[in-house]
Amino acid sequence: MIDIQPGEKVVLEVRRHWYVLLIETLFLSLFFISPFITLCIALFGGIPISPEAFALWIFVSSGWFLLGWVLFFVIWTNYYLDVWIVTDRKIIDVEQHRLFSRDISEFGLDRIQNITIEVSGILPTMLHFGNIHVETAGESRKFIIKYVPHPDKVKDVIFKQHEEFMKSRMGRSSL
C-alpha cells in the first residue's frame, strides 16, 4: 500500500479542510431530520395516526437512520483516507474515490517542476484553504490536492523538502 522506506521520515500529512466535511455532513443532516419533518406534517396537518401507522413510521425511520449513518461513515472514510503524505524523499498522493476504490501515486521530490496555489472565492480566502497543483518532470499528469488548509504553508514545506533533498543529492554526487 503506502511504501515508506527505512530511514525515510514523514514530514507532513495533508487532508482536505474541515469545511468540506462540514458541508457534506450538513446536507446529510437534512437526510436525518426528514422523518421528523414528515411526522410533524402529518400531526399538524390533522392526519390521524393509528398506533400501527406510528409503529410503521418508527420501523421505516430506523432504517432511514441506519442508512444515514452508513452514508456518514462513507463521507468520513473518504475525507480521512484522501491524503497527501510528504516525506523527506517523496510525495504520496492517496485519493479515495469510493469506499473500496482508491488511487495511490507517488513521485520523488527531485521531479517537482512547479507548485501552484489556487484560492478562489470569499470563503476559501477567509478560511484559508485552496487547491495545490504540483507539476512533475517527465509526465503530463498534474498532481492536485483540493481544499487544503493553509496551502501557502504546505507549499513552503514542499519547497523546503525539495531544496533539502536536492542539496543532499548534490552533496552525494560530488563525492
Beta strands, then each sheet from edge to edge (+ up, - down):
strand 1: 10-15
strand 2: 83-87
strand 3: 90-98
strand 4: 101-108
strand 5: 112-118
strand 6: 129-136
strand 7: 142-149
sheet 1: 1+ 2- 3+ 4-
sheet 2: 5+ 6- 7+
end
